[in-house]
């Protein structure tokens, strides 16, 4: 019998499959889309996330990132990473590297989609396959989270993300975060001739309208984008619990706050590793506590920054505070890395 069935072949699902294979467990990933899978994301991997990928034996190609820069068009603040570097990685390149590592370890990847789950005290059946355990890694708007009754209502308006790429040489080895009154634009170099620009906002405007709010940035981008605009959202999602019987939720499926702090890949690997570690040790009941520990810093820091960014009185002060208190900004960046 299959030890571990994994619904979703994105970074969290493939990280879980790699960890399972390394632990000697038979893992099967069920994913409806052919590789490589693209997604709207900032594509900047923080040093902690890059270290987590390297620990999996995954080494994607990309553009080194040395730190973070905030700007609002008038003031600027920047902070280097300490003792490490991040990486700007095209999402398709990241997925290819994870996919190849999983296949090299003997993970079977089956085409299909998991819509329903049946479980008893010993097995779980989904997608026409039966296994001892199921990991739900089916993304931000996880159908399995909903099917298991684990969706938790999120109050207030949600934030959305839009991303496209521009064929131009990167002008910096920093992730630039451009702030306007209603949105942030994250500029990430992903190779020597390509930058990605992701916009986060509560305002559901066309991408071109958002970009027009950053005239200095728009002027640096040579002509129209080279990839289609991809979107995601609302970003904030909550789960009542990260486990339901023999099903464990990992990555975005287990809940997500916002992309402000750039920790998505680190969280995907951390929660996937925690879930597989609990199963391999025969202690699945420990996973909810381990999930909380693995995500606590992200949840606290992101909630705090999101609260400041979402309030009309404090949002304009963020870049100014970083500019006038550079030591504090450096400490914040290093806490996130």
VOGU-3710 file (C-alpha; in Angstrom, 3 decimals, decimal comma):
1> xxxxxxxxxx> 0,000/0,000/0,000  1,099/3,581/-0,679  2,416/5,231/2,466  1,686/8,804/1,513  -0,641/10,249/-1,103  0,006/13,918/-1,863  -2,696/16,059/-3,461  -0,953/18,858/-5,339  2,387/18,972/-7,097  3,454/22,527/-6,314
11> xxxxxxxxxx> 6,428/23,390/-4,084  4,774/22,211/-0,851  3,588/18,927/-2,350  6,906/18,162/-4,034  8,819/19,099/-0,876  6,648/16,636/1,054  7,285/13,962/-1,577  11,052/14,518/-1,413  11,055/14,320/2,381  8,927/11,182/2,274
21> xxxxxxxxxx> 11,251/9,475/-0,207  14,260/10,408/1,915  12,506/8,832/4,911  11,933/5,589/3,011  8,209/6,117/2,492  6,432/5,408/-0,777  4,904/8,684/-1,953  2,608/9,374/-4,891  1,846/12,931/-6,007  -1,451/13,633/-7,781
31> xxxxxxxxxx> -1,336/16,808/-9,891  -3,618/17,793/-12,796  -1,206/20,169/-14,565  1,842/19,142/-16,587  5,234/20,320/-15,397  6,471/22,963/-15,141  3,640/24,702/-13,312  3,575/28,505/-13,250  1,898/30,668/-10,621  1,490/34,342/-9,778
41> xxxxxxxxxx> 4,113/34,976/-7,108  6,942/37,375/-6,368  9,606/34,751/-7,215  12,053/36,100/-4,642  13,269/33,358/-2,300  14,600/34,597/1,033  17,855/33,119/2,387  15,978/30,815/4,757  13,852/29,466/1,933  16,904/28,930/-0,254
51> xxxxxxxxxx> 18,670/27,044/2,547  15,566/24,874/2,938  15,592/24,048/-0,782  19,283/23,180/-0,671  18,579/20,850/2,264  16,143/19,019/-0,034  18,860/18,664/-2,669  17,143/21,249/-4,867  19,364/23,892/-6,490  17,370/26,025/-8,956
61> xxxxxxxxxx> 19,071/28,486/-11,276  18,324/32,143/-10,682  19,661/35,581/-9,861  21,363/36,142/-6,464  19,572/38,554/-4,138  21,605/40,493/-1,601  18,872/42,278/0,318  15,698/44,394/0,300  15,074/47,994/-0,766  11,941/50,021/0,086
71> xxxxxxxxxx> 11,076/53,176/-1,832  8,075/55,465/-2,169  9,544/57,656/-4,921  10,874/60,221/-2,448  12,634/58,198/0,229  14,559/54,936/0,118  15,758/52,420/2,653  17,738/49,273/2,011  19,137/46,441/4,075  21,464/43,618/3,046
81> xxxxxxxxxx> 20,894/40,055/4,122  23,309/38,945/6,811  25,701/36,099/6,071  23,601/34,620/3,262  21,902/35,448/0,016  18,494/34,883/-1,475  17,611/33,978/-5,037  15,256/35,358/-7,654  13,908/32,270/-9,424  11,404/32,015/-12,243
91> xxxxxxxxxx> 8,552/29,960/-10,847  8,760/27,478/-13,705  12,491/26,967/-13,030  11,782/26,313/-9,343  9,056/23,822/-10,170  11,303/22,026/-12,671  14,078/21,668/-10,087  11,692/20,290/-7,441  10,022/17,972/-9,953  13,338/16,557/-11,148
101> xxxxxxxxxx> 14,563/15,969/-7,599  11,358/14,146/-6,654  11,513/11,931/-9,734  15,198/11,170/-9,111  14,206/9,838/-5,681  11,588/7,534/-7,209  8,476/9,555/-6,435  5,596/8,681/-8,729  3,707/11,672/-10,110  0,244/10,820/-11,414
111> xxxxxxxxxx> -1,957/13,087/-13,493  -5,301/13,736/-11,853  -7,203/15,878/-9,405  -8,288/15,016/-5,886  -11,796/16,268/-5,201  -13,148/14,016/-2,454  -11,650/12,092/0,427  -12,840/8,926/2,143  -11,035/7,808/5,244  -11,305/5,282/8,040
121> xxxxxxxxxx> -9,102/4,401/10,976  -6,359/2,899/8,796  -6,499/4,296/5,254  -7,527/7,264/3,141  -8,801/7,074/-0,435  -8,673/9,982/-2,855  -8,208/10,413/-6,583  -8,773/6,679/-7,127  -5,809/5,760/-4,910  -5,640/4,406/-1,373
131> xxxxxxxxxx> -2,851/5,217/1,056  -2,104/5,247/4,736  -1,999/9,041/4,855  -2,897/11,987/2,657  -1,136/15,355/2,513  -3,274/18,164/1,102  -0,968/20,566/-0,747  -3,560/21,827/-3,188  -2,948/25,520/-2,794  -4,371/28,791/-1,567
141> xxxxxxxxxx> -8,017/27,956/-2,305  -7,641/24,294/-1,372  -10,652/22,218/-2,476  -9,666/19,593/0,115  -9,658/22,132/2,932  -13,171/23,037/1,916  -14,292/19,422/1,449  -13,028/18,519/4,921  -14,941/21,395/6,514  -11,728/23,162/7,539
151> xxxxxxxxxx> -12,299/26,488/5,746  -12,401/29,359/8,234  -14,113/32,624/7,225  -11,758/35,586/6,850  -13,236/38,992/7,698  -12,589/42,150/5,739  -11,484/42,798/2,163  -8,802/40,540/0,741  -5,569/41,408/-1,026  -4,785/40,243/-4,546
161> xxxxxxxxxx> -1,568/39,726/-6,436  -0,736/40,289/-10,112  2,588/39,479/-11,785  4,285/39,741/-15,141  7,868/39,771/-16,466  9,884/42,341/-18,396  12,812/41,603/-20,692  15,442/43,930/-19,289  18,738/43,605/-17,478  18,273/43,856/-13,686
171> xxxxxxxxxx> 19,497/47,193/-12,333  19,964/45,872/-8,796  20,688/42,689/-6,861  18,078/43,717/-4,275  14,365/42,981/-4,191  12,830/46,416/-4,646  9,503/47,120/-2,962  7,864/50,233/-4,404  5,095/51,719/-2,249  2,122/53,742/-3,439
181> xxxxxxxxxx> -0,925/54,782/-1,396  -2,829/51,648/-2,422  -0,348/48,985/-3,531  3,174/47,606/-3,403  5,180/46,556/-6,461  7,850/43,904/-5,883  10,644/43,930/-8,451  12,691/40,728/-8,509  15,515/39,905/-10,937  15,130/36,270/-11,994
191> xxxxxxxxxx> 17,952/36,000/-14,529  20,467/38,249/-16,271  17,889/39,574/-18,725  14,539/39,277/-16,951  12,790/40,904/-13,992  9,448/40,005/-12,482  7,127/42,709/-11,169  4,397/41,595/-8,771  1,757/44,000/-7,452  -0,164/43,442/-4,205
201> xxxxxxxxxx> -3,266/45,466/-3,417  -6,813/45,390/-2,111  -7,880/47,360/-5,195  -8,862/45,054/-8,047  -7,595/47,201/-10,905  -5,960/46,111/-14,174  -2,228/45,521/-13,908  -1,423/48,509/-16,166  -3,387/50,829/-13,874  -1,459/49,622/-10,852
211> xxxxxxxxxx> 1,875/50,047/-12,643  0,966/53,613/-13,582  0,983/54,447/-9,854  4,756/53,821/-9,888  5,983/56,198/-12,639  9,701/55,838/-11,840  9,428/52,061/-11,993  7,319/52,098/-15,164  9,959/54,267/-16,843  12,653/51,674/-16,106
221> xxxxxxxxxx> 10,738/48,816/-17,658  11,538/48,587/-21,352  8,237/48,395/-23,196  5,430/45,895/-22,679  5,727/42,802/-20,529  7,077/39,587/-21,995  4,735/37,234/-20,137  0,982/37,376/-19,563  -0,355/38,869/-16,361  -1,077/36,160/-13,803
231> xxxxxxxxxx> -3,209/36,763/-10,735  -3,938/35,198/-7,357  -6,194/36,006/-4,445  -7,703/36,808/-2,159  -4,439/35,977/-0,422  -5,506/35,657/3,188  -6,863/32,183/3,904  -7,443/30,373/7,174  -7,974/26,765/8,150  -9,737/25,662/11,321
241> xxxxxxxxxx> -6,957/23,124/11,851  -4,044/21,761/9,795  -5,151/18,151/10,311  -8,379/16,192/9,889  -8,013/12,503/10,686  -5,541/10,965/8,268  -5,256/14,173/6,210  -2,576/16,787/6,933  -2,623/20,244/5,295  0,667/21,855/4,249
251> xxxxxxxxxx> 1,781/25,017/2,476  -0,898/27,508/1,446  -3,630/24,897/1,942  -3,061/25,096/5,705  -3,564/28,873/5,729  -1,875/31,976/4,378  -1,646/35,582/5,534  0,071/37,644/2,843  3,089/37,740/0,542  4,490/40,900/2,185
261> xxxxxxxxxx> 7,423/39,161/3,851  8,381/36,796/1,021  8,407/33,623/3,096  6,150/31,431/0,963  8,786/28,891/-0,114  10,325/28,650/3,348  6,868/27,974/4,811  6,021/25,417/2,133  9,171/23,415/2,870  8,909/23,840/6,654
271> xxxxxxxxxx> 5,301/22,673/6,909  5,828/19,827/4,441  8,901/18,669/6,365  7,023/18,885/9,668  4,111/16,830/8,339  6,303/14,089/6,890  8,467/14,046/10,015  5,428/13,457/12,211  4,154/10,670/9,956  7,540/8,986/9,655
281> xxxxxxxxxx> 7,863/9,026/13,448  4,369/7,614/13,915  3,185/10,746/15,745  0,679/12,487/13,451  -1,075/13,998/16,454  1,949/16,267/16,950  1,588/17,964/13,577  -0,775/20,816/14,575  1,655/21,961/17,294  4,618/21,642/14,953
291> xxxxxxxxxx> 2,734/23,592/12,265  2,071/26,404/14,741  5,731/26,543/15,749  6,926/26,483/12,131  4,626/29,335/11,096  4,463/31,458/14,264  7,093/34,042/13,311  5,642/34,473/9,825  2,124/34,915/11,159  3,121/37,456/13,828
301> xxxxxxxxxx> 5,420/39,570/11,649  3,166/39,501/8,599  0,069/40,405/10,617  1,926/43,350/12,142  3,249/44,681/8,834  -0,045/44,034/7,077  -1,885/45,957/9,794  0,385/48,965/9,309  0,210/48,730/5,514  -3,565/48,485/5,539
311> xxxxxxxxxx> -4,260/51,537/7,693  -4,480/54,907/5,902  -2,754/56,684/8,799  0,252/54,370/9,073  0,810/53,148/5,519  2,537/56,382/4,343  4,875/56,159/7,337  6,392/52,745/6,536  9,076/53,808/4,066  9,784/56,981/6,047
321> xxxxxxxxxx> 10,315/54,966/9,222  12,656/52,578/7,398  14,538/55,535/5,899  14,987/57,389/9,187  15,731/54,268/11,278  18,008/52,170/9,044  19,264/50,015/11,933  15,695/49,037/12,764  14,972/48,261/9,106  18,095/46,087/8,883
331> xxxxxxx> 17,027/44,224/12,011  13,559/43,625/10,568  14,956/42,281/7,290  17,350/39,970/9,108  14,534/38,697/11,302  12,666/37,741/8,127  15,571/36,211/6,248
//
